[in-house]
């Protein structure tokens, strides 16, 4: 009895254990999904501000032969001393509607970058580190030496640095990209002002709340965009950021050509019929008559023979005819015909009687 109960309990427990295992697996999947890598960051939209190498609120000042690959804009200020000798590859907009629109778009982009989450807190010093795509929050950032940004072979990787106060780089500092990172997708949101030291080689879009200063010989592959203050330049080069795209492309092209031909034929037929009928009738009649007659004769003769059998049957009976024989016995020969006919009939009757008697005798014996 005990063994039987154990078997019943075992049979009942197996399905329950299977259900528990399935539920555990589902929970594990949910946990892994919730704690896995977050979705890739989207780029920060710059709007029309993306057309400018430099934007400022009050003024832009320049010393030396600086070069701006894109446009220069100021709003609400309207001055930009130092151009020339500075060179602007795009357009110059001082206090006009174009500059105003670009400044509005800059404000939108700044707020977008500042509000991105989730983020990773980082210490102030960025030099000597390698970072992967993501959002990083720093109190006051400084760069001494080299910062390496690793896109992990994703050209669309996005780096956003949320800096609460200032960004300062030491002389000859640099930002280096590896594995396909693009300066186009790097954003430095600075809560107050940014200063690039002498000879610094910097990358990305600087979105400063107040001002941006570039010391002698500093270069930027990106944009210097200040909302309220000035942008100060001194023999600098600002190139448009390169937006890298995937480098792979299909290496083969289809080499075959279609070998089949359409085998179907149209199966439909026009379903409409003309709905109108001629409404007029001929009013004239031929007035002439043929005046010629055929002059030729048929020159051919039928070459075929009937191939089928007659399909009809005779409906009448042959009409008998007698072939009259010559009379050799003179005029009295016609009187012998009835006599000979009677003798023939008697002979036939006698033969039939004899045959009947013979068969009867034979059957009795």
NORKAZI-V858454 format. One line per field, one symbol per residue. ss: DSSP state (2 for helix, 1 for strand, 0 for the rest). phi: phi as a letter, one per 20 degrees, with the letter a starting at -180 (. if undefined). psi: psi as a letter, one per 30 degrees, with the letter a starting at -180 (. if undefined). A space follows every 10 residues. Layout:
ss = ???
phi = ???
psi = ???
This chain:
ss = 0222222222 2222222222 2222222222 2222200000 0000002222 2111110011 1110001100 1111000010 0000001100 0111002222 2222222222 2222000001 1000100011 1101111100 1110011111 0000000011 1110001110 0001111100 0022211111 0001110000 1111111100 0111000011 1111110000 1111001110 0000000000 0000000000 0000000000 0000000000 0000000000 0000000000 0000000000 0000000000 0000000002 2222222222 2222222222 2222222222 22220
phi = .fffffffff fffgffffff ffffffffff ffffdfffff fefefemfff edfccbedac dbcnefcdfd ecbcaefbcb focfffddfd ddcdmdffff fffffffffg ffffefbfcd fcfffdfmdc ddgqdcdcfc ecccncdddd elmdfefddc dedfcdccdf gmfbdddcln fcgfddcded fccccdfgmf ddcoeeddfd cccdfgmfcc drbdcdfded ddcbldccef feefcgefbg eccgdecgde cgdecgdecg eecgeecged cgddcgddcg ddcfdedfde cfdecgddfg eedfddefef cdefefedem feffffffff ffffffffff ffffffffff fffff
psi = eeeeeeeeee eeeeeeeeee eeeeeeeeee eeefgaklkk kllkkfbfff fkekkleelk kkkailkjea lkkkkflgli kgjlfkkjfb lkjjgaeeee eeeeeeeeee eeefgklllk kllekfkglk klkakkkkdj kkjkbkkkjj fhgjfgkkkk jjjeclkkkl kgllkkklhg lkffgkkjjk fclkkklkgk jlkajjjked lkkjlkfklk jbkjjkefal kkljhlkjlk kkjklkfklk fllkfllkfl lkfllkfllk flkkflkkfl kkfllkfllk fllkfllkfl lkfllkfllk flkkflkkjk kkjklkkfga fgffffeeee eeeeeeeeee eeeeeeeeee eefe.
